Amino acid sequence: MKFLSPLIVFTACGLLAAPLFAAEQAPDLSGCAAKRQDISTQIEQAKAAGNSDQQSGLEKALSEVTANCTDASLLKQQEQKVLDAKREVSRRQADLNKAMSKGDPDKINKRKDKLAESRKELQDAQEELEKVQPDEEDE
């Protein structure tokens, strides 16, 4: 019986871990494929919730993405978002510097908060850009 108990535990652990290994092996989608998959998931959720208006809008969005989305255009769009966010950070930094030269503590704190917010948006845009960029090993 001592032999049987570890065998059962080992088998149970193997069965419970199998879905985890399968999920790790599934390739992560990127670019337009990820966008289509995300919209499809939202369509399924709208169907399950019985929200036909939302489902209809999402199906239209899916057809637009299918017809018009290219990975190159998605990459270019995200690169532009990063550039815009960098400009915003620069502008906010200049605003902060100006407030600091005037010495108004209230304005300085407001400008610091705005700068932090802009930096967070830049970080988010850069992370999103990394998601849509093609992997070096794929080329």
Secondary structure by P-SEA (a helix, b strand, c coil): caaaaaaaaaaaaaaaaaaaaaaaabbbbccaaaaaaaaaaaaaaaaaaccaaaaaaaaaaaaaaaacccaaaaaaaaaaaaaaaaaaaaaaaaaaaaaaaaccaaaaaaaaaaaaaaaaaaaaaaaaaaaaccccccc
